[in-house]
Amino acid sequence: MAGASRKEILDTLSKAICMNADPSMIHASEALRAFDELSPAAATADAAA
């Protein structure tokens, strides 16, 4: 599997939030939402439902 796992994304986003506070929180939530929408696991879960 290529790319980053959800845990790796969360770790990176949490570090960004610690360093940059409020602006990073907004962008982190959007980045995580996009990751969840575009990740193959999300597509598989939607297809199974």
C-alpha positions in Angstrom: 0.0 0.0 0.0 1.4 3.4 -1.0 1.0 6.6 0.9 0.3 7.3 4.6 -1.9 5.6 7.0 -4.7 7.4 8.9 -2.6 7.2 12.0 0.4 8.7 10.3 -1.8 11.5 9.0 -3.2 12.1 12.5 0.3 12.2 14.0 1.4 14.8 11.5 -1.7 16.9 11.9 -1.4 16.8 15.7 2.2 18.1 15.5 1.1 20.9 13.2 -1.7 21.9 15.6 0.8 21.9 18.5 3.1 24.2 16.5 0.6 26.6 14.9 -2.5 26.5 17.1 -5.8 27.8 15.6 -5.1 28.0 11.9 -3.7 24.5 11.9 -6.8 23.2 13.6 -9.0 24.4 10.8 -6.8 23.0 8.1 -6.2 19.7 10.0 -9.9 19.0 10.2 -10.3 19.6 6.4 -7.3 17.5 5.7 -8.6 14.6 7.8 -12.0 14.9 6.2 -10.5 14.8 2.7 -8.3 11.8 3.7 -11.4 9.9 4.9 -13.3 10.7 1.8 -10.5 9.7 -0.6 -9.0 6.7 1.2 -9.6 3.2 -0.3 -10.9 2.0 3.1 -13.7 4.6 3.1 -14.7 3.5 -0.4 -14.7 -0.1 0.6 -16.8 0.7 3.7 -19.3 2.7 1.6 -19.6 -0.2 -1.0 -20.3 -2.7 1.8 -23.1 -0.6 3.3 
